[in-house]
Amino acid sequence: MSTEQNKALVRRVFEEGVNQNKPNVFNELIAPDFVSSDAPPETPRGPESFRRLDAMFRTGFPDSHVTIEQEFADGDYVIHRGYVTGTHKGEFQGISPTGKQIKMKYMDIWRVVNGKMVEYWVRFDTDSLTQQLGVPRPKYAGQ
């Protein structure tokens, strides 16, 4: 597939799956052996992996919306820089709802093979998120 086709496929994950809250599209676009490289080890492979990430955000931020600001592609790889917005109306990673609006930046890399997403890496600006929610920043190993 061309880089333009790969970009279009990955955009559908966000535009349809996340922004339109149609998680069934993950079954169509994500390969059965898909792995999210940043997910906990017990996370299953395949569309369920991304569905869990989406559900975690949607539980905490039911109106979550992803905006892609920049998109690059090279061969099988598609890279995004953008942000997620939402209102903290549900528990999110142990943080009780605050009712606050958030805007959290992210960067991700997808690998697409034969029209299916097979691998995913993502980094969120969690420091900014905790500041916006008014909660302490979590301690990391080595701090």
C-alpha positions as CSV (number, residue, x, y, z in Angstrom):
1,M,0.0,0.0,0.0
2,S,1.1,3.6,-0.5
3,T,2.1,5.9,2.3
4,E,-1.1,7.9,1.5
5,Q,-3.2,4.8,1.9
6,N,-1.5,4.0,5.2
7,K,-2.1,7.5,6.5
8,A,-5.8,7.2,5.6
9,L,-6.1,3.9,7.4
10,V,-4.6,5.2,10.6
11,R,-6.7,8.4,10.5
12,R,-9.8,6.2,10.4
13,V,-8.8,4.7,13.8
14,F,-9.1,8.2,15.3
15,E,-11.8,9.8,13.2
16,E,-14.2,6.9,13.3
17,G,-13.1,4.7,16.2
18,V,-12.3,7.4,18.7
19,N,-14.0,10.6,17.7
20,Q,-17.2,9.0,16.4
21,N,-17.1,6.4,19.1
22,K,-17.3,3.5,16.7
23,P,-14.9,0.9,18.2
24,N,-16.0,-1.8,15.8
25,V,-13.8,-0.1,13.2
26,F,-10.8,-1.4,15.2
27,N,-11.7,-4.9,14.1
28,E,-11.5,-3.9,10.5
29,L,-8.2,-1.9,10.7
30,I,-6.1,-3.6,13.4
31,A,-4.4,-6.9,12.7
32,P,-5.1,-10.0,15.0
33,D,-1.4,-10.0,16.0
34,F,-1.3,-6.2,16.6
35,V,0.8,-5.1,19.6
36,S,0.8,-1.8,21.4
37,S,4.5,-1.6,22.5
38,D,3.7,0.6,25.5
39,A,0.9,-1.5,26.9
40,P,1.2,-3.6,30.1
41,P,2.5,-7.1,29.4
42,E,-0.8,-8.7,30.2
43,T,-2.6,-6.7,27.4
44,P,-3.9,-9.0,24.7
45,R,-2.8,-8.7,21.1
46,G,-5.1,-7.6,18.3
47,P,-7.9,-5.0,18.2
48,E,-8.8,-5.7,21.8
49,S,-5.5,-4.0,22.8
50,F,-6.4,-0.7,21.2
51,R,-10.0,-1.0,22.3
52,R,-8.9,-1.2,26.0
53,L,-6.8,2.0,25.6
54,D,-9.8,3.8,24.0
55,A,-12.1,2.5,26.7
56,M,-9.7,3.7,29.5
57,F,-9.8,7.2,28.0
58,R,-13.5,7.1,27.3
59,T,-14.3,6.1,30.9
60,G,-12.4,9.1,32.3
61,F,-13.2,11.5,29.5
62,P,-16.4,10.4,27.8
63,D,-16.3,13.3,25.3
64,S,-12.6,12.6,24.4
65,H,-11.6,13.8,20.9
66,V,-8.3,13.4,19.1
67,T,-7.0,16.1,16.9
68,I,-4.1,15.3,14.5
69,E,-1.9,18.4,14.0
70,Q,0.8,16.8,11.9
71,E,1.1,13.5,10.1
72,F,4.2,12.0,8.4
73,A,4.6,8.7,6.7
74,D,7.6,6.7,5.4
75,G,7.0,3.2,4.0
76,D,5.1,1.2,6.6
77,Y,5.3,3.8,9.3
78,V,2.8,6.6,10.1
79,I,3.7,9.3,12.7
80,H,1.3,11.8,14.3
81,R,1.7,14.8,16.6
82,G,-1.6,16.0,18.1
83,Y,-3.7,16.3,21.2
84,V,-6.6,14.8,23.0
85,T,-9.3,16.9,24.6
86,G,-12.1,16.0,27.0
87,T,-13.9,16.6,30.2
88,H,-12.8,14.5,33.2
89,K,-16.2,13.0,34.2
90,G,-15.2,9.5,35.2
91,E,-12.3,7.8,37.1
92,F,-9.1,7.8,35.1
93,Q,-6.1,5.8,36.3
94,G,-7.3,6.0,39.9
95,I,-8.1,9.8,39.7
96,S,-11.7,10.6,40.7
97,P,-13.6,12.9,38.3
98,T,-12.7,16.5,38.6
99,G,-15.1,17.9,35.9
100,K,-12.1,19.8,34.4
101,Q,-11.5,20.2,30.7
102,I,-8.1,18.8,29.5
103,K,-5.9,19.2,26.4
104,M,-3.1,16.6,26.4
105,K,-0.5,16.4,23.7
106,Y,0.6,13.1,22.2
107,M,3.0,11.6,19.6
108,D,2.5,8.2,18.1
109,I,4.0,5.8,15.6
110,W,2.1,3.1,13.8
111,R,3.4,0.3,11.6
112,V,1.0,-0.7,8.8
113,V,1.4,-4.0,6.9
114,N,-1.0,-5.1,4.1
115,G,-3.6,-2.6,5.1
116,K,-3.7,-3.5,8.8
117,M,-2.1,-1.8,11.8
118,V,0.4,-4.3,13.4
119,E,2.3,-2.2,15.9
120,Y,1.9,1.0,17.9
121,W,4.0,3.3,20.1
122,V,2.6,6.3,21.9
123,R,3.7,9.0,24.3
124,F,1.3,11.3,26.1
125,D,2.1,14.5,28.0
126,T,1.0,13.1,31.4
127,D,2.8,15.9,33.3
128,S,0.5,18.4,31.7
129,L,-2.5,16.2,32.3
130,T,-1.9,16.0,36.0
131,Q,-1.4,19.7,36.2
132,Q,-4.6,20.4,34.4
133,L,-6.5,18.0,36.7
134,G,-4.8,19.5,39.8
135,V,-3.5,16.2,41.1
136,P,0.1,15.3,42.1
137,R,2.4,14.0,39.4
138,P,2.9,10.2,39.9
139,K,6.3,9.2,41.2
140,Y,8.4,7.1,38.8
141,A,11.1,4.6,39.5
142,G,14.4,6.3,40.1
143,Q,12.9,9.6,41.4
